[in-house]
């Protein structure tokens, strides 16, 4: 049985994108003439299923939505935006871009934090029209369009009481998240998102539309699992599905006087809780002049076993929204869109475990950089603590994906996120993120954690991180795949991690 859910499921991502403000100066923006000529060539070559929007002649919500990003610093003024409506049109567009050597961008959900990774001054491809979710009950899989955010996917699958391994908070795009690895509320049970893929619809740089599976293209199937946008444009992902009940959890906000209690509860949870259905995500924030914690609790069942979350629930709190609810409702309880429209940057640290020393260092970094960066327009200084079971990477064989480069160790990502207002503060924010990540890594190394050269999660890592730190020893193999499937380096005209 195949059941298709049409584009009505896409409302949350489209509404979010449409809410982005136009970039400053858009009204007077004059794109380079050669890029405009390519835009017009594309407009005349694609089918009626696709749309092309221009910034001056067509200054409307469609263009603004297409180029808009969750972090305004990831938005550039493109010569035009293109919303392809078919995979074949994507192929036509890629052929034109390659022949004219025109820079371009590919945007799924628009949640990239690195500037230029999914934006351009050339041709901006927005994948919004790839917005179907199809549940395949016979194979326990779901076909998911590359233009969706995870909120849409969860809502579409909810009537069938199934779910996929995807993002943990609202507003995160399917495509970039999946192509980079994917840490989920369900990772302890089923691994990363890349461990739960069974196929892709991929448009190769030569314009060919192909279905990539482990049997049809085993090399590409491996490379796309952590290989980002180097091999073409993915228009559809096929993901394994799992039964989904209601879940338990939600958001608790906690003030500065309880930071030590949060630290202690987090370390105890990370070191003693082995139930794979249980997860926590404490985020240490410096906001409005002081530190605090946004704590997300999760249990993949309507009620958790007694005792698992008691230490967290006993901490005095400012607000609490914890209950039995749908998975979609829990994901949307996270306030991750509160800083949408500000400038921002991510960076990351990989750890083997969360210890009292690590947690104390996280608090110190939150305070130290919060106080300093608030003077440079920093509005939200954040450290996401992400404990998983040490077995999180054991759900797929060694060498089954390009990310992580090794499954011998269960690396735990820690996300650094700074939101701010002034473009003039960009370099200060980037350097602070680098220094903070280096310091936290050194704290871990000093207590015996072998993470000085550990792989870094590319969906969090700052833009100038060496590729060897993201894909490790897989780099040469990925370069070979890139040369085989994109000999003309068409995808090199787009931003992102490039082999």
Beta strands, then each sheet from edge to edge (+ up, - down):
strand 1: 2-5
strand 2: 51-54
strand 3: 80-83
strand 4: 104-107
strand 5: 123-126
strand 6: 133-136
strand 7: 141-145
strand 8: 162-163
strand 9: 197-203
strand 10: 209-212
strand 11: 233-240
strand 12: 242-243
strand 13: 247-255
strand 14: 278-287
strand 15: 290-299
strand 16: 319-325
strand 17: 343-351
strand 18: 378-385
strand 19: 412-420
sheet 1: 1+ 6- 7+ 11- 9+ 10-
sheet 2: 2+ 3- 5- 4-
sheet 3: 8+ 12-
sheet 4: 16+ 13- 15+ 14- 18+ 19- 17+
end
